[in-house]
Amino acid sequence: MMLKGKGALVTGSSNGLGLAMARALAGAGCDIVLHGLEAPQQMTQTTDELASAFDVNVAYVQADLATPAGVDALIGAARERVKTLDVLINNAVVRHFADIESFPIEHWNNALAVNLTAAFRAIQLTLPGMRERGWGRIFNMTSVYGARAVANRVDYVTTKTALLGLTRSVAIETLNHGITCNAICPGSVLTPNIDGRINALMDESGLNRSDAVREFLKGKQPTGELVEAAHVGEMVVFLCGPAASQITGAMMPIEGGWLAG
């Protein structure tokens, strides 16, 4: 319970990896603000379950991060629900699949807004309080595709790469203030979305589960195994602890050797 009394905001945390990271922080005693686009009544069961399981305060805020005003509203609402915002995880993301020539400009602008500008604005708004308290942990969720490209995902590759620069800049400007800023770099993580794609592959190909996972990861993670979302959460908790106080401005891979090849 090393984070007891601290508060965390995880954007894009109504399900999947964001929710797994929020769960790990709650397990360490942190009060949690979840965020997503779902209506609040859709999240009541999730917030109640987390609060009951870990004896922490859990709230949910619905907000569209496509505009700075939406980010401002989220941070304002989060401050009303937890005493302090000590941990910020910028996890919200959008993506569109198309080649560069046909990529719609509106999708490009939306990705810049949600994936990058929203992270910058959230950091802007939470840093003053972290400085005042002399402690803070900021995480920007990048990806393997922040370090290497893939076709037909120019918005995702570009914004995830830019988040690395944002991470380093924040780290440099917060040295010796008790604040760290790091980028988490997952590979293919076992989320409900990925699980559905694995199940679809099993139905189409007749493969068993383990063979379908290896087929899905072919050319990606050399281990042939999906990353457990809970393990990413455990990495976040470690980086909030005293042993990680000198880790800042880093890209923390958890991708089964994908970047080693």
Secondary structure, DSSP 4 states (H G I P E B T S, - for coil): -TTTT-EEEESS-SSHHHHHHHHHHHHTT-EEEEEESS-GGGGHHHHHHHHHHHTS-EEEEE--TTSHHHHHHHHHHHHHHSS---EEEE-------B-GGG--HHHHHHHIIIIIIHHHHHHHHHHHHHHHHT-EEEEEE--GGGTS--TTBHHHHHHHHHHHHHHHHHHHHTTTTTEEEEEEEE-SEE-HHHHHHHHHHHHHH---HHHHHHHHTTTS-TT--PEEHHHHHHHHHHHHSGGGTT--S-EEEESTTGGG-
